[in-house]
Amino acid sequence: MAASASAPPTTRSLKRIVAASLIGTTIEWYDFFLYGSAAALVFNKLFFPESDPLVGTLLSFLTYAVGFAARPLGALVFGHYGDRLGRKKLLVLSLLMMGGATFAIGLLPTHATVGAAAPVLLTVLRLVQGFALGGEWGGAVLLVSEHGDPERRGFWASWPQTGAPAGQLLATGVLSALTALMSDSAFGAWGWRIPFLLSGVLVLLGLWIRLSVDESPVFKAALAQAEERRSAAGATEKMPLVAVLRHHWRDVLIAMGARMAENISYYVITAFILVYATTAADLGKQTALNAVLIASAVHFAVIPAWGALSDRIGRKPVYLVGAIGVGLWMFPFFALIDTRSFGSLLLAVTVGLIFHGAMYAPQAAFFSEMFATRMRYSGASIGAQFSSVAAGAPAPLIATALLADFDSSTPISLYVIAAALITVLAVGCAKETRNRDLTDIEGAAAAEPDAPAALPADARGV
């Protein structure tokens, strides 16, 4: 059974699976990043107009951070049912929830219309977005990772990761086009709603593609084996969360630490940059958006290349290059922006995202290879999303507060460097996973029922 589960799919079917994961993650990240860009550009005026501009931005980023707070809950719920029912069903549900919440934001009344109810409604919809995204990432990368071709798993699994820059590219591109074509008053009055309403069309496209792919063969084989064990021994299978905390707690901590520099640097480079460039550096918002737009295209291109490199030299070396690189780049990053030149701004953001890609590309395969099949959705999602509460969620908020308090980029650079040191330590403590067979790791599930059998060292990830 393991052998059949591990048989590689045809190239055509694998590409269809990759496309389904990529398009779905692109749409979900488009929705998520659209909110972040709007929070930096207009939400402070539309939903918090009684505050001064910088305080309004802080409050706007606070609602942005709320979405991250819901991601661990989404990871728990989607991870549990994804390990019990399958990856595909939960991915369809996450897409519907994310798209519905984003579309609803486009219909929200502002503070001028309904007063304090406006930011409350905005916060509720942001919570739904975060909950959905918390379950999206794990399922999307697992659907690709578990469909075969282990020798190129890093490359293929990196493609759903390109959904982040693709979503950023799409969100920033739509906003950039609107701000270029519309006056500031028109954009603030109604133009900002267009990209949120566009999400409804994108979700229909994503659903059509996601419903056309098959469930993971590795998961189906593991589910069948679990059913056989229950029938033969009458043993009760543990909840995936319990199994993860019992057998993979070390891997969860490593994944959380690995995410610190990756998450914090990304939101400083792509979300906070819109605040810093337009206030401290006195650049136009169109200039800042264009720089992020072009850099996101480069980011999209380099992620598969970093993923392919991780297949050749390992997940850890590539990840460490990214963590060390982004830490070393922070002081030059802000120094380039302070020149107030578009070329320097573009160089700062592009190099930062290239280093970020070195962490983000191998992350999908790296985290997937840490956990057993029947707890992989839970383990990968928990490790990735719980760290977001301490990393990505407060990153723009902390960076904005540091800028307000110190009127300098130095504390922000030190903040990112501290995160990079945590990531270097976490990844340094991890075992290399490049040569692990996901169907061998599935053997850990055999010990999931209340049986005293010991787990193989490779299955425990130690």
PyMOL commands that set and color helices and strands:
alter all, ss='L'
color gray80, all
select helices_A, chain A and resi 2-6+11-46+53-85+87-105+111-114+117-145+150-161+163-181+184-191+193-210+217-233+240-247+249-278+285-313+315-337+342-368+373-390+395-406+410-429+438-447+457-460
alter helices_A, ss='H'
color red, helices_A
deselect
rebuild
show_as cartoon
